[in-house]
Amino acid sequence: MLRSWTSVLTVVSTTLLAGGDASAVQSCEFDLFRVPETGLGIGVPLAAPPKVADGSLAEGSAFLEPGMFPVDRFATLDTLVDGVNRYCTAQSTEFSTVMLTAAHCVQDASSAKWVSDFQMRRIGEKRPTTNPKCMVVPKAWVNKPADVRFNWPADYAFVLMREQHSTSFFRLGDGTETRPVTAFGTPSLLGKHERLVAIPGLAEVDPEMTTFGTVRVIQEDATLGMSGGAWVTQDPGSKIGEGVVIGLSTTSFSDAGVRRAAGPRFDHCASEMLEFLMKSCR
């Protein structure tokens, strides 16, 4: 089945096949990258996103300012991967030193090249952190030579930082059921990739892949910069951001006039990958 995808990785729009080998993710094999102690890059600011705006929020969406729950758990993440700037969102997960983001924010799916410049900023702060310790992605993320498709179910990564990001963090949850969620991110067209946006939605399993999901959102400008932003369960009566992470945004598309964020939904492999990182990165 072909769909027209608007990538939140770059400003280039491409037609991609929403397919892939979901069983490859189930194998739970991972690739680890140890970062030199000197860090990545030289601290020179990366180019800003090509389009930035304050944007208009749809009903139900909200800007969350520094000091509001759960803003301290989030960060913007700008990277250079195989010569391409990537504009992303990250959040602390399970441990105060582990950040969750999209795999394409740290490794190219075609060339397998890892990130060469890494600049993570807490929401509302200008000074970047450039020295992660290790990062890990599913082995299924890198395409086979004859495969031109991105394996969206494998598009997630954990980054172990050398310093604590925050005193609070999200826990991973099972994303195999339809759940109300809040999709978080720092899109360039909403808050200029500097403010955290919370967008209500309904996470659903894509019928073609058990570990690939979509979130129905009513927010057309939630594109570039949303990559890596968590889908947090939203139970009745709970406050925004109070729940577990069951997936994250890696791309988006329009479906019958409704914007959908799309990306991996977590199963046991996500927890195993986190455990692998903590045991392997010494």
LINZIUR-V341553 format. One record per backbone hydrogen bond with DSSP energy under -0.5 kcal/mol. NH is the residue of the N-H (numbers start at 1). CO is the residue of the C=O. If there is no record, write none. Layout:
BEGIN
nh = [NH & NH]
co = [CO & CO]
END
This chain:
BEGIN
nh = [3 & 5 & 5 & 6 & 7 & 8 & 14 & 16 & 16 & 18 & 18 & 19 & 22 & 24 & 25 & 25 & 26 & 27 & 28 & 31 & 33 & 35 & 35 & 39 & 40 & 41 & 53 & 61 & 62 & 64 & 65 & 68 & 71 & 73 & 74 & 75 & 76 & 77 & 78 & 79 & 80 & 81 & 81 & 82 & 84 & 86 & 87 & 88 & 88 & 89 & 90 & 91 & 92 & 93 & 94 & 95 & 98 & 99 & 99 & 100 & 101 & 105 & 106 & 107 & 108 & 112 & 115 & 116 & 117 & 118 & 119 & 120 & 121 & 123 & 124 & 125 & 129 & 133 & 134 & 135 & 136 & 137 & 138 & 138 & 139 & 141 & 142 & 143 & 147 & 148 & 151 & 152 & 154 & 155 & 156 & 157 & 158 & 159 & 160 & 161 & 161 & 162 & 165 & 166 & 170 & 173 & 175 & 175 & 179 & 181 & 182 & 183 & 184 & 184 & 185 & 186 & 188 & 190 & 191 & 192 & 193 & 193 & 194 & 195 & 196 & 197 & 198 & 199 & 199 & 201 & 202 & 203 & 204 & 206 & 209 & 212 & 213 & 214 & 215 & 216 & 217 & 217 & 219 & 222 & 223 & 225 & 225 & 226 & 228 & 229 & 231 & 232 & 232 & 233 & 234 & 235 & 235 & 238 & 242 & 243 & 245 & 246 & 246 & 247 & 248 & 249 & 250 & 251 & 252 & 253 & 255 & 258 & 259 & 260 & 261 & 262 & 263 & 265 & 266 & 270 & 271 & 272 & 273 & 274 & 275 & 276 & 277 & 278 & 279 & 280 & 281 & 282]
co = [16 & 3 & 14 & 252 & 5 & 250 & 5 & 3 & 14 & 1 & 16 & 17 & 20 & 21 & 21 & 22 & 22 & 23 & 25 & 137 & 135 & 33 & 133 & 36 & 130 & 116 & 188 & 58 & 198 & 196 & 63 & 65 & 68 & 70 & 71 & 90 & 121 & 88 & 119 & 86 & 117 & 79 & 84 & 114 & 81 & 79 & 9 & 77 & 86 & 227 & 75 & 100 & 73 & 98 & 170 & 93 & 95 & 97 & 159 & 91 & 157 & 102 & 103 & 103 & 113 & 108 & 106 & 80 & 80 & 40 & 78 & 129 & 76 & 74 & 194 & 122 & 120 & 160 & 160 & 33 & 158 & 31 & 154 & 156 & 29 & 138 & 139 & 109 & 144 & 146 & 141 & 150 & 151 & 152 & 154 & 101 & 136 & 99 & 134 & 97 & 159 & 131 & 96 & 96 & 92 & 245 & 173 & 266 & 203 & 201 & 232 & 199 & 182 & 230 & 197 & 225 & 224 & 187 & 54 & 53 & 187 & 190 & 191 & 191 & 64 & 185 & 62 & 183 & 197 & 181 & 216 & 179 & 214 & 212 & 206 & 209 & 263 & 204 & 261 & 202 & 215 & 259 & 217 & 219 & 221 & 8 & 87 & 223 & 249 & 226 & 247 & 182 & 230 & 244 & 180 & 233 & 242 & 235 & 239 & 241 & 171 & 231 & 244 & 231 & 264 & 229 & 262 & 262 & 6 & 260 & 258 & 255 & 217 & 253 & 215 & 251 & 213 & 211 & 246 & 267 & 267 & 268 & 269 & 270 & 271 & 272 & 273 & 274 & 275 & 276 & 277 & 280]
END
